[in-house]
Amino acid sequence: MAITKSVKSAQNHQATAGVSVSVEQQYHEIRNKAEEIFRKRNGGPGDQLSDWLKAESAIKEQHHIYA
């Protein structure tokens, strides 16, 4: 699914981008951030994929990963 593709994409880019944060660490941070986004919505409009993509974008920006 999309989450699996995101992790595999991160693995591919990590090797070429000189990223100092492991893929596993990125995954855990994204997962935690997605849960935070979900909780902040408090049952409002949204879905898991949207939460994940927003979290992924925030974590990549935080670690300066633009690949």
N, C-alpha and C positions, 0 to 999 in steps of 0.2 A: 504494500500500500504506500501512500504518500510518505508516511513516517519512515518506513524502511528505505525508500528512495532517498530521503533527506540524509539519513545516516550514511548510506553508501556514497552519496555525493560528497558529503563532508570528508569521508575517508579518502576519496580520490583527490580532493583539493588540498587536504592537509599536507600531503607529501610534497606538493609543488609550491605551496604558499608559505612554508616555513612557520606554520602555526605551532605555538607553544602549548596550546591546550589540547589534550587528547580528545579523540572522538567520543570516548566513553564519558569524559567529563562534560563535553558539550551536550551530549545526550541527556545526562542527569540534570544539568542546568536548564536545558530547554524543557524537560519534563516538569521540573519544579515551577518554572515560570509559567508554563501552560496551565498548571493547576491554580496558580495565583490569579491568572487572568480569569479562569473559570469561576473562582470564588468571588472575585470582584464583580462579575456579572450578576451574581446572586439570582440565578435563574432567568436572567434576561435573555434577549435574542442572541444567538450564537451557536456554534457547534465545535466539536473537538478539533476538526481540521483547522478551522479559523484560529482557534486558540493556539494550536501548535505552531502554525505559520507565523503568527504575531510573536510568539515566544522565541521561535527560531531567529527571526529577524532581530529582535532585541538582544539576544545573546551573541549573535554574530557581530552586531555593531559594538557591543560592549568589549569584545575581544579583538576588534578591528579585523574581522574576517570578511573580506569582500569578494571572495571567489565564488 
